[in-house]
Amino acid sequence: MIGQNETCNAEQIPMSYLTCTLYILEGWTGVEHLEEYLSYVVYLTWLFTPLLIAFLLPAIILVLLYISIVILHIYKRRTDLKEAYLNDFWDGARQMVATLWYVHARIWNGYEVCGLEKIPDGPALVVFYHGATPIDFFYFMAVVLIKKKRILHIVADHFVFSLPGFKLLLDVFSVLHGTQEECGKALTKGHLLAIAPGGVREALFSNENYILIWGNRKGFAQVAIDAKVPIIPMFTQNVRESIRSLGGLRLFRLMYEYLRLPVVPLYGNFPVKLRTYVGDPIPYKTNVTVDELADKAKTAVQSLIDKHQKIPGNVFRAVMERFQTREKED
């Protein structure tokens, strides 16, 4: 406790411990009114702490990824088996990592999946909207592994493979570079494969309006046609409300377009409700073209966004459409 009758020097001036400390610091530094400066620093700290927390919270995802890597390394060291990299060997490790992400998903975001029964037992290509981070895909992958007992292969951007310490994690969870040949092999072997056609560009530069930034990317449709597998659209509600990026700033867009540097500050990782919706499969047809299939997939993902995501502009548009419909009926 701070004593109110303590003395600070030989003059026996009554003051508190805090005032005494400030008095001494003023003498050492030669700065007058030090208490006012410190009060201002405390005020700024109080003012910017929420902002600092908002930018630090996304680091939780990175921490969980490295915890997953540590789990895999511990699992690997537990045995002297030479077949350490065989798929059946890693099943236990995958279950542990999936459980970690599933528990986090349920506690932090109340995560749910609607339409999991639409995921077939055979091969299929899952096409989804890319949030600011793939946190929703990590959750979805954990659910598929735990409830369907299936590994969901995923195509990742090239920079992911250069992240320090990630090699084992990428190998164990079958993360692919994304060449058509590599994707085709995964599907012909009967695996599930997930692709976000918007990729990093969509992750960093889409916004709270959930705009699809697919450009002219249609390679995923060619892969599905070659492998003769269905395409399954997928979208996670509120994924942009959880984590957002500052991709709207022109500087970061130019850095990515010209230097291919995905350096855009993220903020958020707020504990909002996340719910992944799995759409109806788009079946393989022999006479479908790449352009037609790509358009169908894009339309299907957009339909999921329009149906399940509340966007201010969409709400206004829906009200106007209802009003116009009533006018026509009258």
Steps between C-alpha positions, in 0.01 A plus 500: 500500500606857437581675820381856522733605786827372358791741452711537188810682620664662791256791491228260621254600226193273538411329172401161356747244367394579141548874549834431664612290203394772256684758709819295483462435124452870436822564686690236301365591156469873547152485344239712672134395525594137437170387648309677222709328231449160661127562529493578128687175422254304712211666317646413158558143614139473614381657175694276259490170692176380328652585161819314586302198615300502175820473297658239729205261521556355149837376629303236693455316170875496444554377856253215446675406176836476674343304787372260234852472360641428847238226549604339171869509592432349843287232337778429252766468774290256700588210273801357323295360212666550165155541343459831681355676198241241400142626509380244754778604736380861503132424563537540876688829462239636261224413746679681781559812291144490366367476857705805599350706218149364553500589870630847420236539228216402732615715793618810315258517206220257585587338168244287314475330162172484312475243222790274595298207361549649152868409514517170306692190597685515169714773338371855466629852451396747773500861379471772764520873569833602657476715813779726623653184646406136434392456863160371388665239281715381792180454699323326212795270438497401868126420486538291183791308651324434830148428374560364151841342566631657178802716421411815312786591265544874440673716240712776660688800366870456434606733784348258755766242413777745592368566853755382759420170667190428292634215283392215728154649553449545124616146427287333765183685397557460125532866403566534127672760281202488268619385160227338291698176488542490878132579562391243243703228671341575837150475354565185295621333820158566654593792727311817582667814370426861600582809295428869555516640144534854636816401686712756681362788294149427622622444855676834523292728279142383527301679770193490720285487185643151430594576140632199307834584338554202273612687191535260209600200709340189356767239552301345783216430258739328260629285786145396592416415138819300449443304824123470435410609852227729638569851624369588845455872577568617855478826694553594864261754646666797679852400402571868414345619824745288697823617334542795265791640302617848403511393136289799405810719529652551155860459621448137604319419174789640295754307708317177425429561132854609412717323758272208593548581868193392700577752773170643617426568870218292645286583798220336690471129569193598697292220655210531254280209395640310201283259306617320186237421237564217257302549180345246267757314289538601137513159328744412226352504150676379190391789280580786736774748405761651730343846475153367578615299800707788639200733468274246671741465790536876539124548487451226761747660744346842440155355570621370835638845584177674399287252693693470823700821545340823617648781292360855544471559125329166448243573770415835341483338157266228630268760655488696174429185299211410733365854472518489119335157494209626711461801271474272196248277676288803592 
